Amino acid sequence: QGQLVESGGGLVQAGGSLRLSCAASGRAFSKNAMGWFRQAPGKEREFVAAVSWSGSSTYYAGSVQGRFTISRNNAKNTMYLQMNSLKPEDTAVYYCATRLTQSSPSDLYSAVPSYDYWGQGTQVTVSS
């Protein structure tokens, strides 16, 4: 089957940085597009960033463009989200997700229904 496990969340002051990791186990997801999403209390889950399976293409939500960087290491079956210049409005539970179907090396997906496997989430709290 396989599973995704996020780590790296925590409490940070505004302007600080965190690096989230998403480790895949049980099966390889090296030929699958992946993404990061977040959900704040009382709000719907929203797209943050996506990376193609080759790592050659990335896409960001406007609210994080220029501050967050998504990347992946297929040899380690791990995806990352480097978050800089964090703001209180970035506070949320962050989820990583992957598609089960293989896509072309540059395909990207930003919609929640496009993803099949989800991690359990990691809390990110940014204090003002």
Order of alpha helices (4+ residues) and beta strands (2+ residues): beta-beta-beta-beta-beta-beta-beta-beta-beta-beta-beta
